[in-house]
Structures are given as structure tokens and as C-alpha cells.
Amino acid sequence: MSARELDVLTVPVELGDRSYRILIGHGILASFGRVLTETVPGATGALVVADENTAEQYGRSVVSTVAACGLRAELARVPAGERAKRLEQAHLLYERLYRLGADRRTVVVAVGGGVVGDLAGFVAATFARGLPFVQVPTTLLAQVDASVGGKTAVNFEAPDGLVVKNLIGAFYQPALVYIDVATLKTLPHREYRSGLAEVVKYGVILDEEFFGTVEQKVAGLLERDAEALALVIARCCEIKAQVVQADEREQTGYRAILNLGHTFAHAIEALTEDYLHGEAVAIGMVAAARTAELLGLTPRETRERLTSLLRALDLPAQFPPLDITRVLQAMRRDKKAIGGRLRLVLPVRIGEVRVVEEVPEEVAAEAIRLSR
């Protein structure tokens, strides 16, 4: 199957009565309103949530295509970046829905990156005990990861000043994920490459062949070739759908494999604003590989191959000079930790990872030192 043979690629997420489709195409945004009304029969209106970067460029287009199908649609702007993922911003969106006269057939549509999707999804999950929710991700990171799987959340600002990412949230599946690859053309280079880190992650956790494909397509991915992107995004969505279908609510522990590199990454994000999420994940994956190497779980070649691909994709692989004591403190408070003890996803080889309970802090600390 190639992007040329199929105008729109479809990836199903099979979750019983919560099942939905991921649609992936190029230049398909103009058809969004029609697809929305087919997906949510009887929809009475839509609140389209976009941030300062996407509101004018794509949010208004989505409002127009929805309105053209006879639905009342309004645009709600939120701040760009992590500052939008706060309960205060959720409250403002509750007020907009109230003023809109929202009922349980009012659709919340997220247009933007993972932050917009997390916030809008959390609002959809909690207003009137649940409104239909649709994702229109416009960043690569959101298209391959954040928009799929039903995790919604806002951050928690702890009394000690530490910001704990995604601590307040809900599992809430969208009714549709609608991906227009054309939106990536306007994405700044740094934001775009940040998403490539999550692409690499999928190869490391479950698919060595896909990892090899990414290695072969580095040039095309950096040039944002539409066909290469459509196929890579589709494969990432297939892998994530496979994991979510097996462990939707993280009850068996299997879904935790999606968090490769994220415990280190969230600590970096909590302690400095110098890195985008995908950049922090890239660094975190290298630190996780180094940890696995120190524990004797994986050979040095795993880390070297991973590091080589990340650098070829113009991603950082070196741990920043943060205070290791504070990094470990933040890692203990990560929601994946149990009883304050480190629980990490570590690579065994390219294509296979393992969730390791109670990783010794001195090993994680040494991995950070060696990753600098």
C-alpha cells in the first residue's frame, strides 16, 4: 500500500463501543465537516479549540467546514505551550461550552499539537460527564502519538513548585482522529524534528523493521516528503493502536512500553524550559538505553544505533547539565513511579523493551552522567 494508491489511509482502533478511525491524508482538511457529521450523527454544534499558533491558520478553517454542514461552530483560543495545560484554562473552556449552550451532542474538536489535544480532551471528558471529542492534530508529535490512545490531562503545580506533567486527567477515547499531513508544511523545523523522536520510539519498542525503514528514509523525512510521512504516520498509529487495544487503561502494565524515555524526559521538562517534549524524549531514550546497558539488559550497540539515528534526524542525544539530585527527585514523582521507586521502560534490543521495576537510583544517576 502506498500513499499514491490510497488518497486516505485508515487505521482502526478497536475498543468495542469506543472504537474509532484514524484517517490520514494530504489536503483533506476541507472535507472535515462532512466526515465529522458522518462520524457523530445528530451533532448539534462544535467548540473548536486551537492555540495561538493554530487558531488562524487551521482553527478557522475547521470552524468554516463544520459551519458549512449546518452546525453551529465556535473557535476557542488557548495559550501556546504547556501553560495551556492548567485547570484554569479548562475552566475557561467550560465557560465557553456553557455559553454555547452545549448538550451531550456538542462536539469538542482539538486543532493543534499534543497540548491542545490533552486540554480539549480533558474538558470533553469532564463537561456534562462526557462530550464527543475529535482530534485534528497539526504537529507530527501529535499525529503519531498524542492524538491516539485516549489519554487526556492537565498538569499539576505542586506546593513545592514542581510541575508534575499530566497528573490530573482521564482516559477518554476520541470519536475520530483526522490527520492532514499537509499541515506539517508550516510546522517550524524544531517542532517537526521533535515529533520524529516519537517516530523513532515506535521502532525501538516494537518494530525493528520499521526502525530500519526510518533509518532508510531519513532524507525524505527531513524534507517532509508527503508519501513518506503518510506511511510512517500510519505505521506509528498502527503500533500505538495495537498497544492501546491490549491495555487501554494501563491495567496490565503493557501500555507502559509507550513511555520509553519519558520518565527522564518529564524530569528534564520539569527542571528546564530549554527542550521541546520530543527533544526531551530523544535524550530520555538514550539515557534509558544507557541504563539498560549498565544493568546488562542490552548491548552497547543498541544505544549506539539509537543515538546515531537520533543525530541523523537532527535530534539531541546528550543529557543537559542539570543537578542529578533534582532530576532523580522529579523522576520519583513521575506518575509511572511506584512508591517513589523508579520504574523505567528499558530497551532489550531494537524492537523490544521491558518495564523494569525498582531501578536503583545510583544506576539511573550513572546513566545520566555517562549521557552528558
C-alpha positions, 0 to 999 in steps of 0.5 A, spaced: 500 500 500 502 506 498 500 513 499 499 514 491 494 508 491 490 510 497 488 518 497 486 516 505 489 511 509 485 508 515 487 505 521 482 502 526 482 502 533 478 497 536 475 498 543 468 495 542 463 501 543 469 506 543 472 504 537 474 509 532 478 511 525 484 514 524 484 517 517 490 520 514 491 524 508 494 530 504 489 536 503 483 533 506 482 538 511 476 541 507 472 535 507 472 535 515 465 537 516 462 532 512 466 526 515 465 529 522 457 529 521 458 522 518 462 520 524 457 523 530 450 523 527 445 528 530 451 533 532 448 539 534 454 544 534 462 544 535 467 548 540 473 548 536 479 549 540 486 551 537 492 555 540 495 561 538 499 558 533 493 554 530 487 558 531 488 562 524 491 558 520 487 551 521 482 553 527 478 557 522 478 553 517 475 547 521 470 552 524 468 554 516 467 546 514 463 544 520 459 551 519 458 549 512 454 542 514 449 546 518 452 546 525 453 551 529 461 552 530 465 556 535 473 557 535 476 557 542 483 560 543 488 557 548 495 559 550 501 556 546 505 551 550 504 547 556 501 553 560 495 551 556 495 545 560 492 548 567 485 547 570 484 554 569 484 554 562 479 548 562 475 552 566 475 557 561 473 552 556 467 550 560 465 557 560 465 557 553 461 550 552 456 553 557 455 559 553 454 555 547 449 552 550 452 545 549 448 538 550 451 531 550 451 532 542 456 538 542 462 536 539 469 538 542 474 538 536 482 539 538 486 543 532 493 543 534 499 539 537 499 534 543 497 540 548 491 542 545 489 535 544 490 533 552 486 540 554 480 539 549 480 532 551 480 533 558 474 538 558 470 533 553 471 528 558 469 532 564 463 537 561 456 534 562 460 527 564 462 526 557 462 530 550 464 527 543 471 529 542 475 529 535 482 530 534 485 534 528 492 534 530 497 539 526 504 537 529 507 530 527 508 529 535 501 529 535 499 525 529 503 519 531 502 519 538 498 524 542 492 524 538 491 516 539 490 512 545 485 516 549 489 519 554 487 526 556 490 531 562 492 537 565 498 538 569 499 539 576 503 545 580 505 542 586 506 546 593 513 545 592 513 548 585 514 542 581 510 541 575 508 534 575 506 533 567 499 530 566 497 528 573 490 530 573 486 527 567 482 521 564 482 516 559 477 518 554 477 515 547 476 520 541 470 519 536 475 520 530 482 522 529 483 526 522 490 527 520 492 532 514 499 531 513 499 537 509 499 541 515 506 539 517 508 544 511 508 550 516 510 546 522 517 550 524 523 545 523 524 544 531 517 542 532 517 537 526 524 534 528 521 533 535 515 529 533 520 524 529 523 522 536 516 519 537 517 516 530 523 513 532 520 510 539 515 506 535 521 502 532 525 501 538 519 498 542 516 494 537 518 494 530 525 493 528 523 493 521 520 499 521 526 502 525 530 500 519 525 503 514 526 510 518 533 509 518 532 508 510 528 514 509 531 519 513 532 524 507 525 524 505 523 525 512 527 531 513 524 534 507 517 532 509 516 528 503 508 527 503 508 519 501 513 518 506 510 521 512 503 518 510 506 511 511 510 512 517 504 516 520 500 510 519 505 505 521 506 509 528 498 509 529 498 502 527 503 500 533 500 505 538 493 502 536 495 495 537 498 497 544 492 501 546 487 495 544 491 490 549 491 495 555 487 501 554 487 503 561 494 501 563 491 495 567 496 490 565 502 494 565 503 493 557 501 500 555 507 502 559 512 500 553 509 507 550 513 511 555 520 509 553 524 515 555 519 519 558 520 518 565 527 522 564 524 526 559 518 529 564 524 530 569 528 534 564 521 538 562 520 539 569 527 542 571 528 546 564 524 550 559 530 549 554 527 542 550 521 541 546 517 534 549 520 530 543 527 533 544 526 531 551 524 524 549 530 523 544 535 524 550 530 520 555 531 514 550 538 514 550 539 515 557 534 509 558 538 505 553 544 507 557 541 504 563 539 498 560 546 497 558 549 498 565 544 493 568 546 488 562 539 488 559 542 490 552 548 491 548 552 497 547 550 497 540 543 498 541 544 505 544 549 506 539 544 505 533 539 509 537 543 515 538 546 515 531 539 515 528 537 520 533 543 525 530 541 523 523 534 526 524 537 532 527 535 530 534 539 531 541 542 525 544 546 528 550 543 529 557 543 537 559 547 539 565 542 539 570 543 537 578 542 529 578 539 530 585 533 534 582 532 530 576 532 523 580 527 527 585 522 529 579 523 522 576 520 519 583 514 523 582 513 521 575 506 518 575 509 511 572 513 511 579 511 506 584 512 508 591 517 513 589 521 507 586 523 508 579 520 504 574 523 505 567 521 502 560 528 499 558 530 497 551 532 489 550 534 490 543 531 494 537 524 492 537 523 490 544 523 493 551 521 491 558 518 495 564 523 494 569 521 495 576 525 498 582 531 501 578 536 503 583 537 510 583 545 510 583 544 506 576 539 511 573 544 517 576 550 513 572 546 513 566 545 520 566 552 522 567 555 517 562 549 521 557 552 528 558 
